[in-house]
């Protein structure tokens, strides 16, 4: 289940292997910077972070939100997925 946890400034995806999350901060120019992804050990290598990123991208598109990649996972993901660049700030 995907959700935005605004109190902790993070996106969350609850899966069988645990909670996958991505911290964010909103920038003064209205973009949302993705600052850190974390995946539980049991979920690593199984595509959980990618599913979270897909949910984040869908949310950003629906909200008309622009994203910035500030962590290595987000930077690498966006380099590999040209179709996701439409939401980049």
Secondary structure, DSSP 8 states (H G I E B T S, - for coil): -EEEETTTTEEEEEETTEEEEEEEEE-TTS-EEEEEEE--GGGTTTTHHHHHHHHHHHHHHHHT--EEE-SHHHHHHHHH-GGGGGGB-
